[in-house]
Amino acid sequence: MSGEQMVYQFSQGSKEMKSLLGGKGANLAEMSRLGLPVPPGFIICTEACNLYFARGRQIWPELERELEHNLKLLEQQTQRRFGGGKAPLLLSVRSGAAISMPGMMDTILNLGLNRETMEALADETANRRFALDCYRRFIQMFAEVVLKVGPYHFENILHEIKERRGVDSDAALLPEDLERAIDLFLEVVRRETGASFPEDPREQLLRAVQAVFDSWHNPRAQVYRRNNRIPDDLGTAVNVQAMVFGNMGDDSATGVAFTRNPSTGEAQLYGEFLVNAQGEDVVAGIRTPRPLAELKQVMPELYQQFVEAGRTLETHYRDMQDIEFTIERKKLYILQTRAGKRSAAAAVKIAVDMVEEGMISREEALQRVDPGQLEQLLHRRIDPEARLEVIARGLPASPGAASGKVIFSADRAQSEAARGEKVLLVRPETTPDDIHGIYAAQGVLTSRGGMTSHAAVVARGIGKPCVCGCESLRIDQAQGRFYIGDREFAEGEVLSIDGSTGRVILGEVPLIDPELSLEFKKLLSWADQIRRLKVRANADTPEDASRALEMGAEGIGLCRTEHMFMEKSRVPLVQRMILASTPQERQEALADLLPLQKNDFKGILKVMAGYPVTIRLLDPPLHEFLPNRDALLLEVDRLRRENGDQELLQQKEALLQKVRSLSEMNPMLGHRGCRLGLVYPEIYRMQVQAIFGAAVELLEEGMAPEQLQLEIMIPLVGHRQELVRMKEEVERTADAVLKEAGRDLPYLIGTMIELPRACLVAGQLAETAQFFSFGTNDLTQTTLGYSRDDAEGKFLPFYIQEKILPENPFMEIDRKGVGRLVKLAIEEGRRSRPGLKLGVCGEHGGDPASVEFFHEAGLDYVSCSPFRIPIARLAAARALLDV
């Protein structure tokens, strides 16, 4: 392996070589081939990264020789010398994975500087301040990334020097200030590492390459990969490139731009720049940059050149591009291009617009939008009628609105969120080390940084609201205070942010449901034309049903009748039914519940006219409708001690006795589902009477029979006889209601497949069932032997972090275990009953990866919560396209 080529010149690569050269390297090579102004360089491939880890994190001799050979070529291309001479060659050393991971790994700029080369650079440019600035930047970056010296050492030194000089900006420091900073920086390195800063440029390069490789496994990169499902074995390439300088003076600049707006998708150049700065100043949020439009006034010719380069790249890649550029003494250089990270709204608009511009096909547009990203569009926004106390404004960096307690630390944001608190991460600026806090928070607010800062890019990518560059915000982390203007607040104060407008609002704000754009509807209409898999909704009320239709549902795949029982005004009736001591008493309580249930079903069936509606009969154990046992014990004890109302005490004691008699050691596997219906048939009988009574009333009001597509689902069946008996009971009751009304109405009776045994005997069950609906929530619990609440609260996060499990099996279907049972049930069921209708109604029905599996397995439909219907529609289309 070590004898193979590991280092590639830009001229040897192309955009098709991403897996080998990484995205950044492949694109640098491609831009060079296009004739764009790219500083020359070479790429150490991703295979070298994996071999580096296989060799115990050691650089091997053959790789050193390849590096030396390519350095010689780079010296020839640039007419500069690495490590000395009058024209020293300085390098940038940057990571570049095959799948973009912005800001997650390490970069080192100005590599090759020491006292000798710094003086040569000062002489060559006739700009000593510039050379000193580059050297102090290099020492700080190399020390932080390679030598692992804490950044606060350098930040404190710079802060003190600026205070002494009476300036706010690094750019305002004089040469003597920078000389002092360099001396103090070098002293920090000696003190913190016990060794002098490395002066040999070749040693600097080897150690920088090792640091970039090592950064593949740093904590923030691991978190990012885990959250974005990027494999750990891809490795990163290392891009070594001749430096160009945006900090040579007022005729130099650096910036980041998108060929379209990454928040809205509008077809306009969008970005930011800084004069007399290096690229890290923009993306790290150290200084608040200027809008790119201002470059047109500052450097009009170079602005036009950049516009043309952006147009060339977008046309060539047929996608919106994120471009880093530097202007060195009025010459433009393109340092990087990649497909730009974008909000969900922007992704949809860009995809649809590019179809209408003739740039891509409809099928490509569907593949450009990640189904999971659509959830961002379904976030709520601030109610426009609400009265708001806007206390500050920043840049609208990522759309959506959020409220929460202000927390300054990413670690505490994560721990508070884990306890169920809603938090806002509020920082001067974020760094890649804060990513876990960003994921945990409701939203992000920063006092510095722009629309292309780390906070903005990460928040947009994961759908978190974000406001950046709120310059009136000042944070005193040591005292746990923050200030907005002349107002003082404590950490923990509740604020709200509007990432679409940049507003910062005092207190919690009312939020309303989103409205879907024309482009969103158009994209989903294209998905509907392609997909095979139908998409239904899990809906328990007429309101849920209406919302589901708005989202594009093609029926209800799960109507949970127990949710109707849990309405506050009905609980006493349900409890009366449970507490009944005789069948007669229970029947009287059920008679009172019947009209309420009938009206519930009538409302849902009316809304869903013309669509199938699957109604699951009562599933949970009866004790769930009774008060908490511990709370009852305390109340009974209080009444006894205080000699309280004796009649009330007797009622509570009777209730406590019933709760005790109904309690179970493991209720999930206890007296619930069809077991309840078999022991207490009058409960299911009442529900079936309510369902068909509602249908009869709708028929009598003029609804056509074909508009009613009833599917009655028996839950938790594991044995054929359970289903046979329950089906007979349902048919007997339904037919009696229809016969009394003189009506004829077709309907289906099926079962929920949520036990491993049901999958194994699916052929027998299909002899009786007319449809199967896989309840993958319970099927996952019973197959894996996990109690979901306990597993997710105790060991699942550890299992996922330690790679014992690849994903949370309650979020994404476990293909090898649960998935295998599903496939077996499909095969056995359809062998027994060809044409058996098959669906899924667990939460997996709205997960894109699981939808892909259900498409491959041959289900007829998935069912999910109303707000995940658009995700399932797009995922179903992509499942077909990705085959």
Disulfide bonds with the S-S distance in Angstrom:
none
